[in-house]
Every structure is written in C-alpha cells, then in structure tokens.
Amino acid sequence: MNFEFSPTAQEWIERLENFMDQYIYPIEQEYVDTLKRAENPWATPLMMQELKEHAKSEGLWNLFLPKEHGENSSGLSNLEYAPLCEIMGRVTWSGEVFNCSAPDTGNMEVLAKYGSQSQQKRWLQPLLNGDIRSAFAMTEPAVASSDATNIETSIVKDGNDFVINGRKWFISGAMNTNCKVLIVMGKTDPLADRHRQQSQILVPIDTSGVNIIRPLSVLGYREEPFGHAEILFDNVRVPVENLILGEGRGFEIAQGRLGPGRIHHCMRLIGCAQRALEMACERVEQRIAFGKPLGNQQSVREDIARSFCEIEQARLLTLRAADKMDRYGNKEARNLISAIKIIAPTMAFKVIDRAIQMHGAGGLSDDFILASIFTYARTVRLADGPDQVHMMQLGRNLIRDFSAKRNLAASGDSS
C-alpha cells in the first residue's frame, strides 16, 4: 500500500494551500465580521464573489466532481480529492470559494448522473459555473426522516404538472439569496413497494406555494449566509419534465447521492480536527497555569497525543474508502463509507472538544473557530444519516457477508 499521494495530488495540494495562505486565512475573521454586520445576513458577501472568480481563474474549481463526468470535472479521483477537501475543511466557509460546498456538490452530482439534458442545461450548468446555489429538501419535522421511506410529502401528477404538498425542515442552504432551485423528495405512489414510492423533483424556489417559514439554528448558530430553512410546500405546481430520472426512482437517486456526500463531510471534518489540534498545541505553549505552560501538564499531553492518533486513524480510513470508491465503485465501498461516517464526526467532535477545553472560556466564543466547527461536527452525526442508521446498516451487511462466506466454505468442504 502506497501511503504517499500521487504527484498529481501533491501538485493540487500545493496550489490549494498557496491559495488558502494568500487569500483565505488572512481574511477569515473579516469575512465572519462582515456577515455579522450585514443588512441582509442571507446575501453572499461581495468578497466571496471576488474569491470565487479568483479561484476559477486559477483553475481551482469544481475539484469534487469525479473524472467520469468529463469536461465538467477537474479530472481528480476521490483519493486525490480527499486531501484537498480536508484543506478546505480547515475554514468552514471556504468550500464555496472553489464551488465545492454542500449541498451543491451532491446536487450537481445528481444532475450530472441522473438529470435530463434540459435539466442539466437549466440547472446543472449554472451550478457548475457558480452562478447559483441549490438545496436538497428531504427531512420532515413530522416523521423520522432517517428512514427515507417515512417521507410524507406528496408529489401528485395532474395533467402536465406535478403538484407538491408537504413540510420540510433543516433544508441546508435554502436561506441563501442565491439559492434558486430545490431538489425535493416526496411520494408519487404511496401504494408501491416501499423503496419505489419516492421520487425527486426540481422545484425553483420562487415557485408559487413555496413558503419559507423560518430559518433554523443549529446549537445557536444560524450559519449565515448559508442557513437551514423550514419550508411549506402548498399546492406547488411544476411541469412533469422537472421529475428526475422517473417516478419511483427517488430512493435510488438518494443512495447514489449520499455516498460521495458522506465521505466529503468526513474529509472536511478531518480538516476541522487537524486545525483544532494545531490550535491546541499553540495554545498550551502560550498559557501559563499553576506556574508552568499548560503543555507541561501530563493530562494535556495525553489529550494532544490521543487527538493526533484519532485524526490519523480517521484520515487513513477515509483514504481507504476513497480509494475503494475509485477502484470498485460506490456500491462496493459502501461498508467503508458507512464506517468512516460513523468514525469521523465523533472523532472530530472529541478532538475539537479537547481543544475548546485547552482554550478555556475563550474556546466557547466567536474569537476562535472552535465553537463553530464543534457545531459542524455535532451536526454531521445526524446529517446524511445518523450514527445509529449507519451502524445498523453496516452491522447488517457484515453479518450477511460473513454468513455468506461461511456457507460458501461449508459447501466447499462438503463437496
């Protein structure tokens, strides 16, 4: 096993790190302060638009899109993208600079993989250009949405249209003024097989009957200018050609979307955790308590060591999952994807929590990034499926696979 990144990946890492050093880190606090002062907190600041144009001119654009998507892709594999996504994760808002932020990345992959030519022309191309943003509307307040078959929003065909009724919430990105389209998951046939009831459909956010009820906070953060919306769909009418792939294909699309989305979160979280560890190491050298630097305290050294070990373990598992996705496809890599989705958010949560402890009360404030990335780490333990669902599915798969191997071996012995 080769533990070094390819020359291609090394080149991209250097280019991205140079961009971050020159343009992102120096204005990190200024960007946050600009949002706090903004008259409309949901409008993307001008400095973001300028950064995006600069990144695009340097070719640091759409790095996430796998090479099979041709000219729209940067040509990187999942394994080559992993360290780049980790670097972006060091600053939670920097993904948008490179057109690599969720949920747009997942939505672009859906449209690239499943969208019709007209859907790609109308929505995918503007998303790839960074001209608009999007959101994915699946979670509902009235049902346990971790089981996608519970979704109750109705999508009913009426002539040349579909009519949508339902309530969704925690629709990430929908508060942003540049969000122009929603991918909505609902039921087109409640009587079909439980995994064929759902469909996904494109809904322009300015369609009549799309009512944004309120922005939702996450552990007190509203995450401007991104935001998480609660939306009521009240007799929303869109043309039949807005349906993606076909009726009853929603669950299939969701499964195809979630593999890359899940591992991208893990890559970003490793970047968050790595930065938190570096901040902790710097902090404990500077702060004096009980007559000596915090870094001389045995418990602090143990926590630093433990954090390092946990980050390295998660990073290696993430890279292995990415490599298997490249070699054998997302379906064959599903167990490793589930494993890292279980491991990485909890790892980051623990590492960041230790760093907050070493920063004292300041770690809870907006003076450092720790509180916001702690919130992100906790959120991802629910986003794209809660820990318990991944553990349930991974355990089921492992038991089934081991049973199949044992039965095969037994049949071989008997012959």
Buried (B, 14 or more C-beta within 10 A) or exposed (E): EEEEBEEEBEEBBEBBBEBBEEBBEEBBEEBBEBBEEBEEBBBBBEBBEEBBEBBBEBEBBBBBBBBEBEEEBBBBBBBBBBBBBBBBBBBBBBBBBBBBBBBBBBBBBBBBBBBBEEBBEBBBBBBBEBEBBBBBBBBBEEBEBBEBBEBBBBBBEEEEBBBBBBBBBBBBBBBBEBBBBBBBBBBBBEEEEEBBBBBBBBBBBEBEBBEBEEBBEBEEBBBBBBBBBBBBBEEBBBEEBBBBBEBBBBBBBBBBBBBBBBBBBBBBBBBBBBBBBEBBBEBBEEBEEEEEBBBBBEEBEEBBEEBBEBBEEBBEBBBBBBBBBBEEEBEEBBBBBBBBBBBBBBBBBBBBBBBBBBBEEBBEEBEBBBBBBBBBBBBBBBBBBBBEBBBBBBEEEEEEEEEEEEEEEEEEEEE
